[in-house]
Amino acid sequence: MHLVGYGFLEKVYERALELELNELDLNAVTQKPIGVYYNGNIAGEYFADLVVENKVIIEVKAVSQISEAHESQTIN
């Protein structure tokens, strides 16, 4: 694993993680759109930071501490 360093925007870490996962022969896609439904109807789209093997959603945060808002975003 290679280190990117500190102080970059989330997009840099997102892309670096995508490259690393792809090097490990895992299918990782950034900013994949996912439909958000309400009462069986499409209410909008969420763009996942990373989707790995079309099974795992990764939400990338470039912060020194995770807040309750970050946790809520991840749960949703």
All heavy atoms as a GROMACS GRO file, in nm:
protein
  602
    1MET      N    1   0.084  -0.117   0.000
    1MET     CA    2   0.000   0.000   0.000
    1MET      C    3   0.089   0.124   0.000
    1MET      O    4   0.188   0.131   0.070
    1MET     CB    5  -0.093  -0.002   0.121
    1MET     CG    6  -0.178   0.123   0.133
    1MET     SD    7  -0.291   0.115   0.272
    1MET     CE    8  -0.442   0.104   0.182
    2HIS      N    9   0.051   0.223  -0.077
    2HIS     CA   10   0.126   0.347  -0.088
    2HIS      C   11   0.053   0.456  -0.010
    2HIS      O   12  -0.068   0.456  -0.001
    2HIS     CB   13   0.138   0.388  -0.234
    2HIS     CG   14   0.187   0.277  -0.322
    2HIS    ND1   15   0.318   0.235  -0.321
    2HIS    CD2   16   0.123   0.197  -0.410
    2HIS    CE1   17   0.333   0.136  -0.405
    2HIS    NE2   18   0.216   0.111  -0.461
    3LEU      N   19   0.126   0.549   0.046
    3LEU     CA   20   0.065   0.659   0.121
    3LEU      C   21   0.054   0.782   0.033
    3LEU      O   22   0.147   0.818  -0.039
    3LEU     CB   23   0.149   0.692   0.245
    3LEU     CG   24   0.158   0.582   0.349
    3LEU    CD1   25   0.248   0.625   0.464
    3LEU    CD2   26   0.021   0.544   0.401
    4VAL      N   27  -0.061   0.848   0.040
    4VAL     CA   28  -0.084   0.972  -0.035
    4VAL      C   29  -0.032   1.091   0.043
    4VAL      O   30   0.021   1.184  -0.013
    4VAL     CB   31  -0.235   0.990  -0.066
    4VAL    CG1   32  -0.261   1.123  -0.134
    4VAL    CG2   33  -0.286   0.876  -0.151
    5GLY      N   34  -0.048   1.087   0.175
    5GLY     CA   35  -0.007   1.199   0.260
    5GLY      C   36  -0.129   1.268   0.319
    5GLY      O   37  -0.242   1.224   0.301
    6TYR      N   38  -0.105   1.377   0.388
    6TYR     CA   39  -0.211   1.447   0.459
    6TYR      C   40  -0.248   1.577   0.390
    6TYR      O   41  -0.170   1.634   0.315
    6TYR     CB   42  -0.165   1.480   0.603
    6TYR     CG   43  -0.134   1.358   0.684
    6TYR    CD1   44  -0.003   1.316   0.704
    6TYR    CD2   45  -0.236   1.281   0.738
    6TYR    CE1   46   0.026   1.203   0.779
    6TYR    CE2   47  -0.209   1.168   0.812
    6TYR     CZ   48  -0.078   1.130   0.832
    6TYR     OH   49  -0.050   1.018   0.905
    7GLY      N   50  -0.372   1.623   0.416
    7GLY     CA   51  -0.414   1.756   0.375
    7GLY      C   52  -0.481   1.767   0.240
    7GLY      O   53  -0.504   1.877   0.192
    8PHE      N   54  -0.514   1.656   0.177
    8PHE     CA   55  -0.579   1.662   0.046
    8PHE      C   56  -0.731   1.658   0.061
    8PHE      O   57  -0.784   1.622   0.166
    8PHE     CB   58  -0.535   1.543  -0.042
    8PHE     CG   59  -0.389   1.547  -0.077
    8PHE    CD1   60  -0.299   1.464  -0.014
    8PHE    CD2   61  -0.342   1.635  -0.174
    8PHE    CE1   62  -0.165   1.466  -0.046
    8PHE    CE2   63  -0.209   1.639  -0.206
    8PHE     CZ   64  -0.119   1.554  -0.142
    9LEU      N   65  -0.800   1.694  -0.046
    9LEU     CA   66  -0.945   1.684  -0.049
    9LEU      C   67  -0.985   1.537  -0.059
    9LEU      O   68  -0.907   1.452  -0.101
    9LEU     CB   69  -1.001   1.761  -0.169
    9LEU     CG   70  -0.978   1.912  -0.168
    9LEU    CD1   71  -1.029   1.973  -0.298
    9LEU    CD2   72  -1.049   1.975  -0.050
   10GLU      N   73  -1.110   1.510  -0.022
   10GLU     CA   74  -1.161   1.372  -0.025
   10GLU      C   75  -1.144   1.306  -0.161
   10GLU      O   76  -1.116   1.187  -0.168
   10GLU     CB   77  -1.308   1.370   0.015
   10GLU     CG   78  -1.330   1.395   0.162
   10GLU     CD   79  -1.477   1.400   0.201
   10GLU    OE1   80  -1.564   1.367   0.118
   10GLU    OE2   81  -1.505   1.437   0.315
   11LYS      N   82  -1.158   1.382  -0.268
   11LYS     CA   83  -1.149   1.326  -0.403
   11LYS      C   84  -1.013   1.260  -0.428
   11LYS      O   85  -1.004   1.158  -0.498
   11LYS     CB   86  -1.174   1.432  -0.510
   11LYS     CG   87  -1.313   1.489  -0.508
   11LYS     CD   88  -1.411   1.386  -0.557
   11LYS     CE   89  -1.550   1.442  -0.557
   11LYS     NZ   90  -1.652   1.340  -0.553
   12VAL      N   91  -0.907   1.316  -0.373
   12VAL     CA   92  -0.773   1.260  -0.390
   12VAL      C   93  -0.765   1.124  -0.320
   12VAL      O   94  -0.716   1.027  -0.378
   12VAL     CB   95  -0.665   1.356  -0.337
   12VAL    CG1   96  -0.528   1.291  -0.339
   12VAL    CG2   97  -0.665   1.486  -0.416
   13TYR      N   98  -0.814   1.116  -0.198
   13TYR     CA   99  -0.812   0.990  -0.124
   13TYR      C  100  -0.904   0.887  -0.188
   13TYR      O  101  -0.872   0.768  -0.194
   13TYR     CB  102  -0.851   1.013   0.023
   13TYR     CG  103  -0.756   1.106   0.093
   13TYR    CD1  104  -0.795   1.233   0.132
   13TYR    CD2  105  -0.624   1.068   0.117
   13TYR    CE1  106  -0.707   1.319   0.195
   13TYR    CE2  107  -0.534   1.153   0.180
   13TYR     CZ  108  -0.577   1.278   0.219
   13TYR     OH  109  -0.490   1.364   0.281
   14GLU      N  110  -1.018   0.934  -0.237
   14GLU     CA  111  -1.113   0.846  -0.306
   14GLU      C  112  -1.047   0.781  -0.428
   14GLU      O  113  -1.055   0.660  -0.447
   14GLU     CB  114  -1.233   0.932  -0.348
   14GLU     CG  115  -1.342   0.861  -0.421
   14GLU     CD  116  -1.451   0.960  -0.460
   14GLU    OE1  117  -1.516   1.017  -0.368
   14GLU    OE2  118  -1.471   0.980  -0.580
   15ARG      N  119  -0.981   0.862  -0.507
   15ARG     CA  120  -0.915   0.810  -0.628
   15ARG      C  121  -0.799   0.718  -0.592
   15ARG      O  122  -0.779   0.613  -0.655
   15ARG     CB  123  -0.867   0.926  -0.716
   15ARG     CG  124  -0.792   0.886  -0.838
   15ARG     CD  125  -0.881   0.819  -0.942
   15ARG     NE  126  -0.803   0.796  -1.063
   15ARG     CZ  127  -0.801   0.682  -1.129
   15ARG    NH1  128  -0.878   0.582  -1.094
   15ARG    NH2  129  -0.725   0.668  -1.235
   16ALA      N  130  -0.720   0.755  -0.491
   16ALA     CA  131  -0.608   0.671  -0.449
   16ALA      C  132  -0.658   0.535  -0.400
   16ALA      O  133  -0.598   0.431  -0.432
   16ALA     CB  134  -0.527   0.741  -0.340
   17LEU      N  135  -0.767   0.534  -0.325
   17LEU     CA  136  -0.823   0.410  -0.276
   17LEU      C  137  -0.877   0.326  -0.392
   17LEU      O  138  -0.858   0.204  -0.396
   17LEU     CB  139  -0.934   0.438  -0.175
   17LEU     CG  140  -0.996   0.318  -0.105
   17LEU    CD1  141  -0.891   0.228  -0.041
   17LEU    CD2  142  -1.097   0.366  -0.001
   18GLU      N  143  -0.940   0.390  -0.489
   18GLU     CA  144  -0.986   0.318  -0.609
   18GLU      C  145  -0.869   0.251  -0.680
   18GLU      O  146  -0.876   0.133  -0.716
   18GLU     CB  147  -1.057   0.414  -0.704
   18GLU     CG  148  -1.100   0.348  -0.834
   18GLU     CD  149  -1.150   0.447  -0.938
   18GLU    OE1  150  -1.102   0.563  -0.939
   18GLU    OE2  151  -1.234   0.407  -1.019
   19LEU      N  152  -0.760   0.324  -0.700
   19LEU     CA  153  -0.643   0.268  -0.767
   19LEU      C  154  -0.585   0.150  -0.689
   19LEU      O  155  -0.550   0.046  -0.747
   19LEU     CB  156  -0.536   0.377  -0.785
   19LEU     CG  157  -0.570   0.489  -0.883
   19LEU    CD1  158  -0.470   0.602  -0.871
   19LEU    CD2  159  -0.576   0.436  -1.025
   20GLU      N  160  -0.577   0.165  -0.557
   20GLU     CA  161  -0.522   0.059  -0.473
   20GLU      C  162  -0.610  -0.067  -0.479
   20GLU      O  163  -0.559  -0.179  -0.492
   20GLU     CB  164  -0.509   0.108  -0.328
   20GLU     CG  165  -0.433   0.017  -0.238
   20GLU     CD  166  -0.284   0.012  -0.267
   20GLU    OE1  167  -0.226   0.111  -0.316
   20GLU    OE2  168  -0.224  -0.095  -0.240
   21LEU      N  169  -0.740  -0.049  -0.469
   21LEU     CA  170  -0.831  -0.164  -0.476
   21LEU      C  171  -0.825  -0.232  -0.612
   21LEU      O  172  -0.827  -0.355  -0.621
   21LEU     CB  173  -0.973  -0.120  -0.442
   21LEU     CG  174  -0.995  -0.078  -0.297
   21LEU    CD1  175  -1.129  -0.007  -0.281
   21LEU    CD2  176  -0.986  -0.197  -0.204
   22ASN      N  177  -0.818  -0.152  -0.717
   22ASN     CA  178  -0.807  -0.211  -0.852
   22ASN      C  179  -0.676  -0.287  -0.869
   22ASN      O  180  -0.672  -0.391  -0.935
   22ASN     CB  181  -0.822  -0.103  -0.959
   22ASN     CG  182  -0.965  -0.054  -0.972
   22ASN    OD1  183  -1.060  -0.128  -0.949
   22ASN    ND2  184  -0.981   0.072  -1.008
   23GLU      N  185  -0.568  -0.239  -0.807
   23GLU     CA  186  -0.440  -0.312  -0.810
   23GLU      C  187  -0.452  -0.448  -0.743
   23GLU      O  188  -0.380  -0.541  -0.777
   23GLU     CB  189  -0.329  -0.231  -0.741
   23GLU     CG  190  -0.267  -0.126  -0.829
   23GLU     CD  191  -0.149  -0.058  -0.761
   23GLU    OE1  192  -0.082  -0.122  -0.676
   23GLU    OE2  193  -0.123   0.059  -0.792
   24LEU      N  194  -0.544  -0.458  -0.647
   24LEU     CA  195  -0.568  -0.584  -0.577
   24LEU      C  196  -0.670  -0.671  -0.650
   24LEU      O  197  -0.722  -0.766  -0.594
   24LEU     CB  198  -0.616  -0.556  -0.433
   24LEU     CG  199  -0.515  -0.486  -0.342
   24LEU    CD1  200  -0.581  -0.443  -0.212
   24LEU    CD2  201  -0.396  -0.577  -0.316
   25ASP      N  202  -0.697  -0.634  -0.775
   25ASP     CA  203  -0.794  -0.705  -0.860
   25ASP      C  204  -0.935  -0.703  -0.804
   25ASP      O  205  -1.013  -0.798  -0.824
   25ASP     CB  206  -0.749  -0.850  -0.887
   25ASP     CG  207  -0.627  -0.855  -0.977
   25ASP    OD1  208  -0.615  -0.768  -1.066
   25ASP    OD2  209  -0.543  -0.945  -0.957
   26LEU      N  210  -0.970  -0.596  -0.734
   26LEU     CA  211  -1.106  -0.575  -0.690
   26LEU      C  212  -1.170  -0.470  -0.780
   26LEU      O  213  -1.105  -0.370  -0.814
   26LEU     CB  214  -1.110  -0.527  -0.544
   26LEU     CG  215  -1.064  -0.629  -0.441
   26LEU    CD1  216  -1.047  -0.563  -0.305
   26LEU    CD2  217  -1.163  -0.744  -0.432
   27ASN      N  218  -1.292  -0.492  -0.819
   27ASN     CA  219  -1.363  -0.395  -0.902
   27ASN      C  220  -1.413  -0.282  -0.813
   27ASN      O  221  -1.508  -0.300  -0.737
   27ASN     CB  222  -1.479  -0.464  -0.975
   27ASN     CG  223  -1.557  -0.368  -1.061
   27ASN    OD1  224  -1.506  -0.263  -1.101
   27ASN    ND2  225  -1.681  -0.401  -1.090
   28ALA      N  226  -1.349  -0.168  -0.822
   28ALA     CA  227  -1.388  -0.051  -0.742
   28ALA      C  228  -1.422   0.063  -0.837
   28ALA      O  229  -1.347   0.095  -0.928
   28ALA     CB  230  -1.273  -0.009  -0.650
   29VAL      N  231  -1.540   0.123  -0.815
   29VAL     CA  232  -1.589   0.231  -0.901
   29VAL      C  233  -1.620   0.352  -0.814
   29VAL      O  234  -1.687   0.339  -0.712
   29VAL     CB  235  -1.717   0.186  -0.976
   29VAL    CG1  236  -1.772   0.297  -1.063
   29VAL    CG2  237  -1.690   0.061  -1.057
   30THR      N  238  -1.574   0.470  -0.856
   30THR     CA  239  -1.602   0.592  -0.781
   30THR      C  240  -1.727   0.660  -0.835
   30THR      O  241  -1.762   0.647  -0.952
   30THR     CB  242  -1.485   0.692  -0.790
   30THR    OG1  243  -1.462   0.728  -0.926
   30THR    CG2  244  -1.359   0.637  -0.727
   31GLN      N  245  -1.794   0.732  -0.747
   31GLN     CA  246  -1.911   0.814  -0.779
   31GLN      C  247  -2.018   0.738  -0.856
   31GLN      O  248  -2.076   0.788  -0.951
   31GLN     CB  249  -1.867   0.940  -0.855
   31GLN     CG  250  -1.779   1.033  -0.773
   31GLN     CD  251  -1.849   1.078  -0.646
   31GLN    OE1  252  -1.961   1.129  -0.649
   31GLN    NE2  253  -1.784   1.059  -0.532
   32LYS      N  254  -2.046   0.617  -0.811
   32LYS     CA  255  -2.149   0.535  -0.874
   32LYS      C  256  -2.287   0.583  -0.828
   32LYS      O  257  -2.314   0.592  -0.709
   32LYS     CB  258  -2.130   0.388  -0.837
   32LYS     CG  259  -2.231   0.300  -0.905
   32LYS     CD  260  -2.203   0.155  -0.882
   32LYS     CE  261  -2.306   0.072  -0.957
   32LYS     NZ  262  -2.277  -0.070  -0.951
   33PRO      N  263  -2.376   0.614  -0.925
   33PRO     CA  264  -2.511   0.657  -0.887
   33PRO      C  265  -2.594   0.541  -0.834
   33PRO      O  266  -2.592   0.432  -0.889
   33PRO     CB  267  -2.569   0.713  -1.017
   33PRO     CG  268  -2.490   0.650  -1.125
   33PRO     CD  269  -2.355   0.616  -1.069
   34ILE      N  270  -2.667   0.568  -0.727
   34ILE     CA  271  -2.756   0.471  -0.666
   34ILE      C  272  -2.890   0.539  -0.644
   34ILE      O  273  -2.897   0.648  -0.586
   34ILE     CB  274  -2.699   0.420  -0.532
   34ILE    CG1  275  -2.566   0.348  -0.554
   34ILE    CG2  276  -2.798   0.328  -0.461
   34ILE    CD1  277  -2.493   0.312  -0.428
   35GLY      N  278  -2.997   0.475  -0.691
   35GLY     CA  279  -3.130   0.534  -0.676
   35GLY      C  280  -3.174   0.537  -0.530
   35GLY      O  281  -3.150   0.443  -0.455
   36VAL      N  282  -3.237   0.646  -0.492
   36VAL     CA  283  -3.294   0.662  -0.358
   36VAL      C  284  -3.446   0.657  -0.374
   36VAL      O  285  -3.503   0.735  -0.450
   36VAL     CB  286  -3.251   0.794  -0.293
   36VAL    CG1  287  -3.317   0.812  -0.157
   36VAL    CG2  288  -3.100   0.803  -0.283
   37TYR      N  289  -3.508   0.563  -0.302
   37TYR     CA  290  -3.651   0.542  -0.317
   37TYR      C  291  -3.727   0.587  -0.193
   37TYR      O  292  -3.677   0.576  -0.080
   37TYR     CB  293  -3.679   0.394  -0.343
   37TYR     CG  294  -3.634   0.350  -0.479
   37TYR    CD1  295  -3.502   0.312  -0.502
   37TYR    CD2  296  -3.722   0.351  -0.587
   37TYR    CE1  297  -3.459   0.275  -0.626
   37TYR    CE2  298  -3.680   0.313  -0.712
   37TYR     CZ  299  -3.548   0.274  -0.732
   37TYR     OH  300  -3.506   0.238  -0.857
   38TYR      N  301  -3.848   0.635  -0.217
   38TYR     CA  302  -3.940   0.672  -0.110
   38TYR      C  303  -4.077   0.619  -0.148
   38TYR      O  304  -4.128   0.652  -0.256
   38TYR     CB  305  -3.944   0.824  -0.092
   38TYR     CG  306  -4.042   0.868   0.014
   38TYR    CD1  307  -4.012   0.854   0.148
   38TYR    CD2  308  -4.166   0.922  -0.022
   38TYR    CE1  309  -4.102   0.893   0.245
   38TYR    CE2  310  -4.256   0.961   0.074
   38TYR     CZ  311  -4.224   0.946   0.208
   38TYR     OH  312  -4.315   0.983   0.304
   39ASN      N  313  -4.134   0.535  -0.064
   39ASN     CA  314  -4.265   0.474  -0.092
   39ASN      C  315  -4.271   0.409  -0.229
   39ASN      O  316  -4.369   0.422  -0.302
   39ASN     CB  317  -4.378   0.576  -0.077
   39ASN     CG  318  -4.410   0.606   0.067
   39ASN    OD1  319  -4.379   0.528   0.156
   39ASN    ND2  320  -4.471   0.721   0.092
   40GLY      N  321  -4.163   0.343  -0.266
   40GLY     CA  322  -4.160   0.271  -0.394
   40GLY      C  323  -4.133   0.357  -0.515
   40GLY      O  324  -4.132   0.308  -0.628
   41ASN      N  325  -4.112   0.486  -0.495
   41ASN     CA  326  -4.086   0.579  -0.606
   41ASN      C  327  -3.945   0.634  -0.595
   41ASN      O  328  -3.894   0.657  -0.485
   41ASN     CB  329  -4.186   0.696  -0.603
   41ASN     CG  330  -4.328   0.649  -0.622
   41ASN    OD1  331  -4.360   0.586  -0.721
   41ASN    ND2  332  -4.412   0.677  -0.523
   42ILE      N  333  -3.884   0.661  -0.710
   42ILE     CA  334  -3.750   0.719  -0.709
   42ILE      C  335  -3.759   0.864  -0.660
   42ILE      O  336  -3.836   0.943  -0.713
   42ILE     CB  337  -3.682   0.710  -0.848
   42ILE    CG1  338  -3.537   0.751  -0.842
   42ILE    CG2  339  -3.755   0.788  -0.954
   42ILE    CD1  340  -3.444   0.642  -0.806
   43ALA      N  341  -3.685   0.894  -0.556
   43ALA     CA  342  -3.686   1.029  -0.499
   43ALA      C  343  -3.563   1.109  -0.539
   43ALA      O  344  -3.560   1.230  -0.526
   43ALA     CB  345  -3.695   1.021  -0.346
   44GLY      N  346  -3.461   1.039  -0.586
   44GLY     CA  347  -3.338   1.107  -0.626
   44GLY      C  348  -3.226   1.007  -0.642
   44GLY      O  349  -3.249   0.886  -0.647
   45GLU      N  350  -3.105   1.060  -0.651
   45GLU     CA  351  -2.987   0.975  -0.666
   45GLU      C  352  -2.884   1.010  -0.560
   45GLU      O  353  -2.868   1.126  -0.523
   45GLU     CB  354  -2.922   0.994  -0.803
   45GLU     CG  355  -2.983   0.915  -0.913
   45GLU     CD  356  -2.902   0.926  -1.041
   45GLU    OE1  357  -2.855   1.036  -1.074
   45GLU    OE2  358  -2.886   0.823  -1.106
   46TYR      N  359  -2.817   0.908  -0.513
   46TYR     CA  360  -2.703   0.922  -0.424
   46TYR      C  361  -2.581   0.876  -0.503
   46TYR      O  362  -2.589   0.777  -0.576
   46TYR     CB  363  -2.724   0.833  -0.300
   46TYR     CG  364  -2.599   0.807  -0.221
   46TYR    CD1  365  -2.541   0.905  -0.142
   46TYR    CD2  366  -2.537   0.682  -0.226
   46TYR    CE1  367  -2.426   0.880  -0.069
   46TYR    CE2  368  -2.422   0.656  -0.152
   46TYR     CZ  369  -2.368   0.756  -0.075
   46TYR     OH  370  -2.254   0.732  -0.004
   47PHE      N  371  -2.472   0.946  -0.491
   47PHE     CA  372  -2.349   0.907  -0.559
   47PHE      C  373  -2.252   0.853  -0.455
   47PHE      O  374  -2.198   0.929  -0.374
   47PHE     CB  375  -2.289   1.025  -0.638
   47PHE     CG  376  -2.374   1.064  -0.755
   47PHE    CD1  377  -2.478   1.154  -0.740
   47PHE    CD2  378  -2.352   1.007  -0.879
   47PHE    CE1  379  -2.557   1.189  -0.848
   47PHE    CE2  380  -2.431   1.039  -0.987
   47PHE     CZ  381  -2.534   1.131  -0.972
   48ALA      N  382  -2.234   0.722  -0.457
   48ALA     CA  383  -2.145   0.658  -0.361
   48ALA      C  384  -2.000   0.694  -0.393
   48ALA      O  385  -1.959   0.692  -0.509
   48ALA     CB  386  -2.162   0.506  -0.367
   49ASP      N  387  -1.923   0.727  -0.290
   49ASP     CA  388  -1.782   0.759  -0.311
   49ASP      C  389  -1.712   0.643  -0.380
   49ASP      O  390  -1.642   0.662  -0.480
   49ASP     CB  391  -1.712   0.791  -0.180
   49ASP     CG  392  -1.754   0.925  -0.122
   49ASP    OD1  393  -1.814   1.006  -0.193
   49ASP    OD2  394  -1.725   0.948  -0.003
   50LEU      N  395  -1.730   0.523  -0.329
   50LEU     CA  396  -1.670   0.402  -0.388
   50LEU      C  397  -1.766   0.285  -0.370
   50LEU      O  398  -1.827   0.271  -0.264
   50LEU     CB  399  -1.540   0.364  -0.317
   50LEU     CG  400  -1.411   0.427  -0.364
   50LEU    CD1  401  -1.303   0.407  -0.260
   50LEU    CD2  402  -1.367   0.367  -0.495
   51VAL      N  403  -1.779   0.206  -0.475
   51VAL     CA  404  -1.852   0.080  -0.465
   51VAL      C  405  -1.754  -0.029  -0.506
   51VAL      O  406  -1.694  -0.023  -0.613
   51VAL     CB  407  -1.977   0.077  -0.555
   51VAL    CG1  408  -2.045  -0.059  -0.549
   51VAL    CG2  409  -2.075   0.187  -0.513
   52VAL      N  410  -1.735  -0.127  -0.417
   52VAL     CA  411  -1.638  -0.234  -0.439
   52VAL      C  412  -1.713  -0.364  -0.468
   52VAL      O  413  -1.799  -0.405  -0.389
   52VAL     CB  414  -1.545  -0.252  -0.317
   52VAL    CG1  415  -1.440  -0.358  -0.343
   52VAL    CG2  416  -1.480  -0.119  -0.281
   53GLU      N  417  -1.678  -0.425  -0.581
   53GLU     CA  418  -1.736  -0.553  -0.622
   53GLU      C  419  -1.888  -0.547  -0.627
   53GLU      O  420  -1.956  -0.647  -0.610
   53GLU     CB  421  -1.690  -0.666  -0.531
   53GLU     CG  422  -1.541  -0.695  -0.540
   53GLU     CD  423  -1.499  -0.753  -0.675
   53GLU    OE1  424  -1.571  -0.837  -0.729
   53GLU    OE2  425  -1.393  -0.710  -0.726
   54ASN      N  426  -1.942  -0.427  -0.649
   54ASN     CA  427  -2.087  -0.405  -0.657
   54ASN      C  428  -2.159  -0.455  -0.531
   54ASN      O  429  -2.277  -0.491  -0.536
   54ASN     CB  430  -2.144  -0.472  -0.781
   54ASN     CG  431  -2.261  -0.393  -0.837
   54ASN    OD1  432  -2.269  -0.273  -0.821
   54ASN    ND2  433  -2.352  -0.462  -0.902
   55LYS      N  434  -2.087  -0.457  -0.417
   55LYS     CA  435  -2.142  -0.508  -0.291
   55LYS      C  436  -2.120  -0.416  -0.173
   55LYS      O  437  -2.202  -0.412  -0.082
   55LYS     CB  438  -2.081  -0.645  -0.257
   55LYS     CG  439  -2.114  -0.753  -0.356
   55LYS     CD  440  -2.045  -0.882  -0.317
   55LYS     CE  441  -2.073  -0.987  -0.424
   55LYS     NZ  442  -2.006  -1.113  -0.395
   56VAL      N  443  -2.007  -0.348  -0.169
   56VAL     CA  444  -1.969  -0.269  -0.053
   56VAL      C  445  -1.960  -0.122  -0.092
   56VAL      O  446  -1.892  -0.086  -0.189
   56VAL     CB  447  -1.833  -0.316   0.005
   56VAL    CG1  448  -1.790  -0.229   0.121
   56VAL    CG2  449  -1.840  -0.462   0.045
   57ILE      N  450  -2.029  -0.037  -0.016
   57ILE     CA  451  -2.023   0.108  -0.038
   57ILE      C  452  -1.926   0.167   0.064
   57ILE      O  453  -1.937   0.141   0.184
   57ILE     CB  454  -2.162   0.173  -0.020
   57ILE    CG1  455  -2.259   0.121  -0.126
   57ILE    CG2  456  -2.150   0.326  -0.027
   57ILE    CD1  457  -2.402   0.166  -0.106
   58ILE      N  458  -1.832   0.246   0.014
   58ILE     CA  459  -1.735   0.314   0.101
   58ILE      C  460  -1.760   0.464   0.092
   58ILE      O  461  -1.760   0.522  -0.016
   58ILE     CB  462  -1.590   0.281   0.060
   58ILE    CG1  463  -1.564   0.132   0.076
   58ILE    CG2  464  -1.491   0.365   0.142
   58ILE    CD1  465  -1.427   0.088   0.028
   59GLU      N  466  -1.778   0.526   0.207
   59GLU     CA  467  -1.794   0.670   0.217
   59GLU      C  468  -1.661   0.726   0.267
   59GLU      O  469  -1.618   0.696   0.378
   59GLU     CB  470  -1.907   0.705   0.313
   59GLU     CG  471  -1.933   0.852   0.331
   59GLU     CD  472  -1.984   0.921   0.206
   59GLU    OE1  473  -2.053   0.857   0.125
   59GLU    OE2  474  -1.952   1.040   0.188
   60VAL      N  475  -1.594   0.804   0.184
   60VAL     CA  476  -1.462   0.858   0.217
   60VAL      C  477  -1.478   0.992   0.290
   60VAL      O  478  -1.554   1.078   0.245
   60VAL     CB  479  -1.377   0.878   0.089
   60VAL    CG1  480  -1.242   0.940   0.122
   60VAL    CG2  481  -1.360   0.745   0.016
   61LYS      N  482  -1.408   1.007   0.400
   61LYS     CA  483  -1.407   1.133   0.475
   61LYS      C  484  -1.263   1.176   0.499
   61LYS      O  485  -1.181   1.098   0.543
   61LYS     CB  486  -1.477   1.117   0.611
   61LYS     CG  487  -1.625   1.092   0.600
   61LYS     CD  488  -1.695   1.212   0.544
   61LYS     CE  489  -1.842   1.188   0.527
   61LYS     NZ  490  -1.899   1.276   0.427
   62ALA      N  491  -1.234   1.301   0.469
   62ALA     CA  492  -1.101   1.358   0.494
   62ALA      C  493  -1.114   1.459   0.608
   62ALA      O  494  -1.106   1.580   0.588
   62ALA     CB  495  -1.047   1.423   0.367
   63VAL      N  496  -1.139   1.407   0.727
   63VAL     CA  497  -1.157   1.490   0.845
   63VAL      C  498  -1.075   1.432   0.959
   63VAL      O  499  -1.037   1.316   0.957
   63VAL     CB  500  -1.307   1.499   0.886
   63VAL    CG1  501  -1.388   1.570   0.779
   63VAL    CG2  502  -1.366   1.362   0.914
   64SER      N  503  -1.051   1.513   1.060
   64SER     CA  504  -0.973   1.464   1.174
   64SER      C  505  -1.061   1.389   1.274
   64SER      O  506  -1.010   1.312   1.355
   64SER     CB  507  -0.902   1.580   1.244
   64SER     OG  508  -0.998   1.673   1.292
   65GLN      N  509  -1.192   1.410   1.268
   65GLN     CA  510  -1.282   1.344   1.360
   65GLN      C  511  -1.417   1.323   1.292
   65GLN      O  512  -1.467   1.413   1.224
   65GLN     CB  513  -1.300   1.427   1.486
   65GLN     CG  514  -1.374   1.358   1.596
   65GLN     CD  515  -1.372   1.441   1.724
   65GLN    OE1  516  -1.354   1.561   1.722
   65GLN    NE2  517  -1.390   1.375   1.836
   66ILE      N  518  -1.477   1.206   1.313
   66ILE     CA  519  -1.607   1.176   1.256
   66ILE      C  520  -1.717   1.236   1.344
   66ILE      O  521  -1.717   1.215   1.467
   66ILE     CB  522  -1.628   1.022   1.243
   66ILE    CG1  523  -1.521   0.961   1.154
   66ILE    CG2  524  -1.768   0.989   1.192
   66ILE    CD1  525  -1.524   1.008   1.011
   67SER      N  526  -1.809   1.309   1.284
   67SER     CA  527  -1.918   1.372   1.358
   67SER      C  528  -2.045   1.287   1.349
   67SER      O  529  -2.052   1.192   1.270
   67SER     CB  530  -1.946   1.512   1.302
   67SER     OG  531  -2.006   1.501   1.174
   68GLU      N  532  -2.147   1.325   1.424
   68GLU     CA  533  -2.276   1.256   1.416
   68GLU      C  534  -2.336   1.269   1.277
   68GLU      O  535  -2.401   1.177   1.228
   68GLU     CB  536  -2.372   1.310   1.521
   68GLU     CG  537  -2.340   1.265   1.662
   68GLU     CD  538  -2.443   1.312   1.763
   68GLU    OE1  539  -2.563   1.323   1.727
   68GLU    OE2  540  -2.404   1.338   1.877
   69ALA      N  541  -2.316   1.384   1.213
   69ALA     CA  542  -2.367   1.404   1.077
   69ALA      C  543  -2.302   1.305   0.980
   69ALA      O  544  -2.368   1.251   0.891
   69ALA     CB  545  -2.341   1.548   1.032
   70HIS      N  546  -2.172   1.279   0.996
   70HIS     CA  547  -2.103   1.182   0.912
   70HIS      C  548  -2.161   1.042   0.933
   70HIS      O  549  -2.182   0.967   0.838
   70HIS     CB  550  -1.953   1.179   0.941
   70HIS     CG  551  -1.882   1.307   0.910
   70HIS    ND1  552  -1.787   1.360   0.992
   70HIS    CD2  553  -1.892   1.390   0.804
   70HIS    CE1  554  -1.742   1.473   0.940
   70HIS    NE2  555  -1.803   1.493   0.826
   71GLU      N  556  -2.185   1.008   1.059
   71GLU     CA  557  -2.242   0.877   1.091
   71GLU      C  558  -2.380   0.862   1.030
   71GLU      O  559  -2.412   0.759   0.972
   71GLU     CB  560  -2.248   0.857   1.242
   71GLU     CG  561  -2.114   0.837   1.307
   71GLU     CD  562  -2.123   0.815   1.457
   71GLU    OE1  563  -2.227   0.767   1.507
   71GLU    OE2  564  -2.024   0.847   1.526
   72SER      N  565  -2.462   0.966   1.040
   72SER     CA  566  -2.598   0.962   0.984
   72SER      C  567  -2.592   0.946   0.832
   72SER      O  568  -2.671   0.871   0.774
   72SER     CB  569  -2.674   1.089   1.020
   72SER     OG  570  -2.696   1.095   1.158
   73GLN      N  571  -2.501   1.017   0.768
   73GLN     CA  572  -2.487   1.007   0.622
   73GLN      C  573  -2.451   0.864   0.584
   73GLN      O  574  -2.505   0.809   0.488
   73GLN     CB  575  -2.380   1.104   0.573
   73GLN     CG  576  -2.361   1.098   0.422
   73GLN     CD  577  -2.245   1.186   0.374
   73GLN    OE1  578  -2.156   1.221   0.452
   73GLN    NE2  579  -2.246   1.218   0.248
   74THR      N  580  -2.363   0.802   0.659
   74THR     CA  581  -2.320   0.666   0.629
   74THR      C  582  -2.434   0.566   0.648
   74THR      O  583  -2.455   0.477   0.567
   74THR     CB  584  -2.200   0.626   0.716
   74THR    OG1  585  -2.094   0.720   0.692
   74THR    CG2  586  -2.152   0.487   0.685
   75ILE      N  587  -2.511   0.584   0.756
   75ILE     CA  588  -2.623   0.493   0.783
   75ILE      C  589  -2.729   0.505   0.674
   75ILE      O  590  -2.783   0.405   0.628
   75ILE     CB  591  -2.682   0.520   0.922
   75ILE    CG1  592  -2.582   0.476   1.028
   75ILE    CG2  593  -2.817   0.450   0.940
   75ILE    CD1  594  -2.616   0.523   1.168
   76ASN      N  595  -2.759   0.626   0.632
   76ASN     CA  596  -2.858   0.645   0.526
   76ASN      C  597  -2.812   0.581   0.399
   76ASN      O  598  -2.888   0.526   0.325
   76ASN     CB  599  -2.888   0.793   0.502
   76ASN     CG  600  -2.976   0.851   0.612
   76ASN    OD1  601  -3.055   0.780   0.672
   76ASN    ND2  602  -2.961   0.978   0.639
   0.00000   0.00000   0.00000
